[in-house]
Each structure stands twice: as C-alpha cells, then as structure tokens.
C-alpha cells in the first residue's frame, strides 16, 4: 500500500507498493511533512507567544532583521532554513495583528489576523506566505495574494515552466496565481521564491508500522547541518569524520558501500523519530547510483528486515535491537538535468566493530564481559536470521516484482567488522548489523543462485564459492563471513586488537585472480581455479590460530564451544555443511542462557573444570 501526504491526495500507483512489501506501508510524502507537523505539534507551534502582549511585538524592520538572524546554515552551505519553532515564536498572533493594523488594507483586522495564523474551514493558513513577503519588504501584497487563493499550502513557490520563466506558480498544486504575480517585478519574484524555501524545510517523521519517503527538489533547504564526511582509512580501517572530502584517494575512501556517508545534525524541531533517548546527530547516506531501482532494492531490504513478523516475537524484538534502523528516506529531484539523488537517514553510531576493539579495549579486563559477548553474538545472529527469513516455515510476503504468495529470502552480502556498528547507552554496548547496500532478496527457487563474480563484498571474509566456477552465492555465504567475524571477535577478547592484525598477516598468501597474482588474507586455500568445492580447505593458519585461542588461560567453555561451532559449522569451506541461521540462533541462545545461570561457564578456563551436562551443545536439530 502506498499513501501520499499531500493536501490533495494523489491516486495510488498501479501496483501494491512502489518501495515496500506487504505489511510494510511506505508513505510517499510530497508536502515536505507539513501535515505530519500540524498533527504532531498542532496548527501553531508558538501558541504561547500568541498570548503575548502587543507591546512585545516587533516593528517591520525589526521583524525582517530577526527573520534573517533566525536562519541556520543547511547541508548545502549556500542555503539556509528558518527552524519552525523559531519561526512560530516570531510570527505570533499579536505580531500578525500588528502587521495587519499597520497595513490598513483589511476590513476586519482581527478576523484577518486569525485567518492568516490558523486558516479557516476551506482556507489554509497564510503565515509563511506573509513572512516571506515581509522578508522581501512586500508585505503590502498579502491581501492580493489571499484574494488570489494563495496560502501556505502553495509553498514553496517556483518559476512557471515552459515559455513563462518570468512568472511564479504554486509548486504543490500547480496553480497559476496571475493576479498576484502581476504585482511582482523580476527581482522580487526571485527573492520571494527563495524565501519560501527558507520556511518550508522538510519535517521528518517515523512511526513503528510505517516508513515515510519524502520527495524534494534540488532547490530545497534541508534542516540539517553537515558535521563532516565519514571516511575509512584503507591502511588502518579507522573511520574518521572529516570536514572536507578526501584529497588523498590512496589513503581514504568514503564509507558506506555504494554511497557516501555524512555525519549530520538535524534541527530538533524538524524531526519526530522513535527513540528511547533524544538525539540530534544522524548518519546521512547518499547513494552514488541515481537509478530508482537501486534505491528501491536497498529500501526494500531494510523494510523487509524491520517489518516482517516472526512466530517468535521475542526473537523479532532481539533481532531488531541489533539492526541499524532507517529513520526516513528522501529523494531530491533535479529538474534541470532530470536526475534524482536518494538518501537514507540512520542513527549515528559510535563506530564499527574494528573501532570498538581499539576504543573499548578496556572491556577485555572485565571477567564478566564474555556474558555480554554472548548477548551481542546472539543478537547479531537473530538480526541475520531476520535478513535470511530463515525458519522452518518461512514468512510469505509479496514484493511488487514477484508473483503473489511467493516466499522471499534475503542475504546481507557483505558481513564484515566494518558493517557491524556499535553504540553506547548508560555504559552498555550494543552491536548492530548495518549497511544493506549489498543485501538482496530472492524467492525460494533463486535464493542460492547469485552471481559469484559480482564485485563489491569485503574480500577478506568472502567464502570460497566466490572463486569456484559456477559457485553459488547463498545465505550460507553470509554464514561464512559471520563466522570469520566472530573468530576475530574472540581473538580480540583473548589476545587483544593487535592479535587480529597478526592473524590477518599470518593468512597472507599469493592468490591468482583473473590471471593476476596478489596476496590475500582469505581463510581458505583453493588448489586451482578449476577446483571443486570439496577440494577447498581452510588454511592451516586458521586451525593453528584456533588452537592458540583454546590454549589461552581465559578461554572458557563458552568461548571454546563457540570456536567449535565456528570452525565446524560456520566457516566450513563447503556451503552445504554450514549451519542455517535459525539453527545458529538456537545454539547461541543456549550459550547465552548458560552464561546467565552459571558464571563458571564463561568466567573459568575450560581446562580447569569438567564440562557440565547443562553446557553440552544440542545437536538434535543439526
């Protein structure tokens, strides 16, 4: 189902949903969130100021100056917006009443002031329109504009297309307000159009059962300020926030899969997101690809993971807690070159898993941290299970591109420490699965037949099926990558962040790829380019490293069993022998529960105490 948020609803498209799936409603918002704002805040956000005495109001000159001072720099440095809260405080009812009285062109000044501020049954407010005219010192035209059926729902204004570039038109409704337009000269017309954009910066909203996608144009002023480009150091994998785009492309690359990521601060009166705590910093991801199909695929993957229902609601909640949530999305249409750029807004996180290992290294000194590890690993597995739609009775959903009632499966496509983020709240760390730029959805018949030669994944954690002729890329490929990440996670805890790098160096060996030889730190050995999957083996260095981990005095039964699970069922070179995600979640849930009931399970060396019957792995479903 697709809904629109216009003052005049548009008919729905001919297919069930443009961007979403059955059960995940996508609302396409074309009024810049104005209806949402009025519902959330009320018709007036500055109602307290409406009762202020008229002696506290400003002269027209002072008001013009204050409107200029209220502007904040937008993401685009040459543009600005006036925050809604500040605007309504300045344009109070007493202030409008004073302007109307000074103009002297309305028969009933009090009724006209109320109509401008609040609208009436069939007429919208004209408050932003009046402020725009005040801003260009043409407030005398407000009555002419109202007589010509203009109002705030006409904003922002734009130049008329076609043969009349010197005339303005109502962008939302497409009306031609000729009587009002004749009162403007060319300079005033351009200034008025710009001013209406100052006052119509988008208002972003999120609901639990609905995703809002906003349609904007290239002249819009976004209510957010850029704090920097998010870049990744190619040598150290360190993620930094830089005020400038990278100039040394050999050292840094933009972070975000198939897009650029920016750290932004959204003005607090321009968004209403679901959140347990107030925040203003977010990650703004801009897709490099301007095709709508690429955007739809990524949004579809995100909504698929966040909105479909599991039989086990506890597992659904756990998985969603460990996924990076998309707060909203928007597109910016450039009418000149007819291109469209697509954006996603996510919560800003502290960093990725690699950064966590460095910045939070003190956690290794906490003997109880493995209990937290068990929770986080289980949560990530539950999130991956959501991506895979993996259970005994897979959920049936109907995307626009598939026949009705066809079971849909997903895979992430690029599981790595860079795509696992961490956040901190009240001293507690939470890991989240992120970056679904490579996530793909498939029906049952196609779920294992991906293109093994398609580039874009993180090479270190790729499964051997990528290099096998006619290799099948499936959900089992995600499992291999996830196993590699968990092995490095345990390496960090037992041996420290430097050991993760040493482990990578130990795996470095020459590999032939498309006729070229270079060193790679993948986890497996491919005898030749014509090898079959059964001939692929894990590198001896991997087995040696795991034995080293097990020999560590801090390796508990919990970590030992997790290592066995990783090597036996996750990084097995043969995809058919890897554990499905629903079974992995069940195993890790058992580990997690054992950590909660018996401290010896995670805090004492496995060699120092005998294995208890309650700690044994359940192989019944394996």
N, C-alpha and C positions, 0 to 999 in steps of 0.2 A: 504494500500500500504506500502510495506517495501522497503527501499532503503539501499544500503551499500555504505560506503565511503572508498573503497579500491582503490589502484592504478589499480587493476584488479577486476572489479565488479563481485560479486558473483551472481548466479541466485537466484531470489526471492523464498521464501518458497512456498509450495503448497497452502497455504491459504492466504486470502487477507492481513492479518496483524498479526504479531506474538504478538505484545504488544498493538496495538492501536485499534481504532474504525474507522469506515467510516468517512472521513472528518478530521481525526486527524492523520497526517502522522508521523510515527515513523521511524527514520533513524538509522539503526544499524551501528555504526562506528567501523571499525576494524583496522584503520591505526593510532589510537591514536590522531585523529584530525589533521593530517598533512595537508590534502587537505584544510580543513577549515582555518588553519593558513596561508597557502600560499595565499588563496583568500583574507583573511582579511588584512593581513599585506603586501602582496607582496612576491615575491620569496625570498627577503632578508629583514630582519628587521633592519639590521645595515647598510643600504645603505649610510648613511652619513659618516660612518667610511671607506667606500670603496674609498673615495676620499682623505683620509688622506695621508700625505707623508710617504714614506717607512722608513724615519728616526724615525718615531714614533712607528714602529713595535717592536716586542719583539724577543729576541733570543729564541731558542727552550726550553732552560732551564727555562727562564722567563715565556714563554707561558705555559709550564707544571705547573709551580707554580701558575699562575693566574687562570688556569682552576680548580685547586684544591681549591683555595680561593673562587672561584665563587660558589661553591657548597652550597646548603641550605638543612637543615635537612627536611626530608619528614615526613609524618604522622607516618611511621614506623621509629623509632628513629635510627636504624642502617643503614638506607638508606639515600641517598641524590640525589638531582637533580640540574642541572645547568639551571637557568632560561634562556629562549630563548633570551630575549633582551640582557642579559649579554653575552651569547654565540656568537651572531652575531656581537657584538661590538669587542670581542676578535678575532674572526675568520674573519677579514675583507679581502677584496681582496688584499690590499698591504701585509697583513700578510701571506696570502696563497702564493702570488708571491714570497715572501722572502723564504718561506719553499721550494718551488719548485726549486728556484735558488740554494739553499744550497744543495738540494738532487742531482741535476745534472743528473737525470735519464730520463727527458722528452726532446724530440727533440725541441718542441715549448713550452717554459715555459709559455709564455703569454697566448696562447690558452688553455693550460692545466689548468692554474690558473682559467680562466673564466669558463671552463667546471666544475671544482671542485666546484666553488662557485654557479654557476647558472644552470648547466646542459646544455643540448642541446636537439634538437628535440626529439630524441628517447632514450636519456640517462638522468637519474636523476642526481641531484647534488651529490657530494661526500664529502661535507663539514663536516658533522657529523662523517662520516667514517674516514676522515683524522684526525679530532680532537681526536677521540678515539685511533687511532694509535699513535698520539703524546702523549696522556695521558699514554700509556704503553711503550713509548720510542721505538716504532717500526714504525715510520713514513716512513722508507725506503720501507715498503711493500705497499704503496699506489698505485704505478703503477701496481704491481702484482694484487692487488685487483680490480683495474679498468679494467685490461686486462681480468680478470675472470668475467666480467659483474656485479660487485658489485657496489652498490650505496646506497644513504641514504634511499631509499625505501626498502632496505633489513633489515633495523634496526627495533627493536633490534635483535641481533643475539642470537642464543640459541644452546645448545648442541644437536647433532643429536639424535633422539630417536632410540630405538631398540638396536642392537648389536654394535653400534658405538658411545658410550658415549663420546669418546675422540675426536670427530670431531664436527665442528660447521655447522650450516645450517641457511639459511635465513628463519626467522620466518614467515614473511608475505607471501612470495612466495613459501616457501618450497624448494628452490633450494639448491643443494649441491655444494659449491664452493671448489672443491677438490684441484685445483692448488694453491689457496691462503692458504688453510688450511694446506697444507704440510709445509708451511714456519713457522708455529707456533709450539712452544712446549706446553706442558700441562699447564704450569703456565701462559704463555702469552694468551693462549686460554681462560682460565677462567677470566683473568683480562680484556680482550677485551670485552667479553660478558657483564661483569658488567659495563664497561664504556659506552657501547652503551645504557644501561638503564639510565645512568645519563643524557643522551642527548635526550631522547625520552619521557620525561614526558608528559602526555596527555594534549591536548589543548581542553578546553570545550567551547561549543558554544550553543546559544539559538536563535531561530527565532520565530516570532509570530505564524506561521502556521505549525511548525514542532518541534518535540521533538527528541533530539539526545540521543541515548543509546550507551555507549561505552563498548567494550569488551576488557578486560585487563587480564593479567595473574598474578600469585602470585609473580612474580619477578619484577613487575612494580614498579617504584618510583613515587608516587603521588606528584603533585606540590602544596602541601598544608602542613601546619604545624598545629598540634593539640594544641589548647589553653586550652582544658580541656574536661572532661566528664560532660554531663548535667545530674544532679541528682535532685530528688524530695524528700524533707523531708516528711516522712509519717505522722509526728505529726502536722507540721505547713503548709504543702503544699507549702512551699517555694522552689523555684527552684534555684539551685546554680550551678556554674561551678567549678569543682574540677580538679586539675591536676592529681589526682590519682583516680583509680576506687574505689568504696565504699568498706570499710572493715567491717563496721557495717551494715549488711544487714537488721537488725531490724529497723534502723533509716532511711536509704536512699534506694531508688530504682532508677534504671536507667529510664530515661524519654523517652517516645516515643512509647507507645502502644506495638507493637510486635517487637520492635527494640531498639537499643541503639542510643543515640544522642550525637554527639560531636560538640563542637564549633571549627571551623577551619578557618584558614586564607589562602586563595588561592592566589598564586603569581599573581599579576595583568597582567602579560604578558602571562598567561596561561588560560585566560577565556575571553569570549566576550558575556556577558549576556545582555538582555534587561533590562534597569534600568533607572529611572529618575535621579538617583544620583549615583556617584561612591561608591562602597563598596568593601570590601575585606573579611569581616567576613561572614561566612555562617554556616548553620546547616547541618551537615553530618549525615544522618540517615542510620544505618546499620541494615538490617533485621536479626532477630535471626533465622528465618526459611530459610533454604537453598534451598527449593523447588522452581523451576521456576514458578509454578502455583500460589504460594503466592505472589511473586513479580509481576507477570502479573496482578493479581487481584487488587493490590494496585495501580499500574501504570495506569491500565485501569480506575479505579475510578477517579484518578487525571486528566487524559486527558479527560475523559467524562465530567467533570465539567468545564474544561477550554476551550474546543474547540467546543462544540456543539453550534448551533446558535438558538437564540430565535427570535420570531417575533419582540419583543420589544428590539431593540438594546441598548436602554438606560438602561433597566433592566439587560441585559447581562453585560454591562460595570460596572454597580454598583455592581453586584454580584461578578464579577471577582476581583474588587478592594478589596473585603472583603474576599478573599480566599488566603490561603498560596500557593504560586506558586512553583511548582517544576521546578528548573532551568535545571537540567540534571540528568541522572541516569547512573550508570555503574555497571558492574559485574566483579568480579575478580575470575578467574578460577584457581583452584589448580590442576595441572596435576598429582601430586603425589597421593593424596587421592581422586581425581575425585569429588571434591565438588566445589560449586560455592557460593560466597557471593554476596549479592545485596545491592546497596547503592542508596540513593536519596540525592540530594543537594537542600536545600531550603535557602531562605533569612534568615539571623539571625534576630530575633525579640527581643524587649526589655524584654519581659516576657509574662506570661499568664494573664488571667483576674483576678485571685486571687492576683497576684503580683501587677497588676495595681491598685487594690483597696487600697493596702497598700502604694505603692510608689507614686501614684498620688492623694493621699487623699486631697491635697490642692484644687483640682478641685471642691470639694464639696462647697467651699466658693464662687464659681463663680455662680451668679444667672442666667447667660446665658448658663451654661453648659447643662441643660436639652435639649436645642436646638441641641447641639452636640450629646447628647444621642439619640435623635430621629433619627438623621442621621445614627448613628452607628447601632442602632437596626434595622432600615430599611435595611441597607446594609447587615447585617448578615442574615436577612430573605431572601433577594434576593439571597445570596450565598446558603442558604439552598434550595431555590427553584431550583437553578441550579442542586444541588445534586439530588433533587427529580424528576427533569424533569417534574415538575408539572405545567401544563397549560391546557387550555380547549382542545387544540389539541396537545398532547404530540409529541415530536420530534421522528422521526423514525431513528434509527441507527442500524448498523449491526455488532455486535461483532463476532469474529471467532466462539464462542461457541453456537451461536444462529442461527436459520434459517433466511434467508433473510427477510427483511421488517418487522421485529418484533419490536414492541415498547419496549424500555428499560426504566426502572425506577431505581432510586438509593435511598439509605438511608445512613445516616452517621454512625449511630450505637453507638456513644459514645460522645454525646454532653455534655460538662461539662466546667466549668471555666478553667480547665487545657488544654482543646483543643480549646480554643479561645485565640489567641495571640494578643499582641498589639505592635505597632511600633509608633515612633515619628519622625516627619519631620517638621522642621520650627515651632516647638512648638505645632503642631497639632497631635492629637492622632488618630490612625486608628485601629479598631478591625478586626481580620481576623479569619475565620473558618479554623481549621487545623486538622492534624492527621487523615488521612483517612484509618488508619490501619484496622478499622472495617467496613469501607464503603463497601457495597455490591450492586451489580446490579442485577436486576430481570426483567423478562418480565411481561406483564400485568397479566398473569394467575398465576404468582408465587409471586407477589410483596407483598402479605400480609402473606405469609406462611413461615416465618422464624422460626428457632428453638429457642423457648423461654427459653430453658435450657442451651444454649450455653454461656459459661462464657466470661469475658473479658471487659464488659462495666463498667462504673463507677457506683457503686451500689446506691449512694445517689440519683441520678437523673433518675433511671430506672422507667419505667411505671409498673403498677400492672400486665399487661399482661405477664410479665416475670414469675410470680408466680402462675398464673391461669393455671389449667390443660388445655392442648391444646391451650394455649394462642397464639395469632397470633401477631408476631412481624412485624410491617409495618412502613411506613413513618410516621404514626400517633404516633409511639413510639418516633421518633425524636422530634415531636412537644411537647410531654410531657416534655422531657428533656430540650428543648429550653425554655419552659415556666418557668421551675424551675430556670434556669439560669437567665432569665430576672427578675424574682421576687427577686433574690438575688442582681442583679444589682441595682434595685430600692431601695432595703434595704440599700445597701451601700451608695447611694447618700443621702437618707433621714436621716439615723441613724448612718452611719459610719461603718468601716470594722469590728469592734467588734460586731456589731449587727448581722452580717452574721453568726458569730460563735455562738452567743447566740440563734439565730433562729434554727441552727442545733441542739444545745443541747436540746432545747425545744421539738424537734421532736423525740428525742431518746426514743425508746420503744422496749421491747422484741419482737423478731420475730422468728418464728420457720421455719427453712430451712433445708430440708432433715434430719429431726429428731434431729437437734441441735438448741438450743435457744441462741440467742445473740441479743444485742441491735443494732438497726439500725435507721438512721435518714431519711428514705424514707418519702415521702409526703403523703402516703395513709395508710389505715387500711384494712387488709384482715381478715375478721371474722374467716375463717378456710381455710385449704388447699384445701377443696372441694368447696369453694365458686365460684359462677359465677361472671362474670364481673359486672353485675348490682348491686351486693351486696357490691362492693368495694366503700369506701368513702374516701374523703380527711380527714386527721387528723384535729380535732378541732383546734389544734395549728396553722394550716395554715390559717384558716379563721380568727382566733383571731389576727394573725400577720398582715394580710392584712388590717383589720380594724384599727390596730395601725398605719399602714403606711398612711392610708387615713386621720387619725386624726392629722397627723403632719402638722404644720403650713406651711411647704414648699411644701406640696403635691398639685400640680397644677391640672387643668383639664386634661392636657396631661398625667400626671402620674396616675391620678385617672382612666381615661379611659383605659390606658394601663393595669392597675391592673385588671379592669373588664374583659378585653379581655383575660388576662392570666388565671384567675380563671374560666371564663365561657367556653372558647373555646380552651385553650391550655393544662391545667393540669386537665381537666375533666377525671375522672378515666375510663370512657367509651371511648375507642378509636374511635368508630363510631361517637361520638359527638365532636371530636376535629376538629379544623379548618384546611383545607388543606393549604399548604404553599403558593399557588398562591393567595388565599383569604387573608391570613395573610399579605402578601406583599402589597396587595391593601389597607388594613386597615392601616397598618403602614405608607404607603405612604401618606395617608390622614392626619395622625397625623403629619408627618414631614412637609407637606405643610402648615398646620395650624400654626406650630411653626414659620415658615418663614414669615407669613403675619400678625401675631398678637402676640406680646410679652406677653400679658396678659394670653394667652393660656398656656404658660409654666412657667411663672415667678410669677404669683399670686396664692394664696391659692384658691382652688376651692370653699371653703365655703364662701369666701369673695365677690365673683362676680357671677352673674347668668350665666348659660350656654347660649352661643350664638348659633344661629341656624347653623352657619358655623362649629361649633365644634361637632355637633352630629355625632355619628357613623353611617356609611352607612350599613344598614342590608339588602340591596336589594338582594345581592348575597349569603347571609348566610343562 
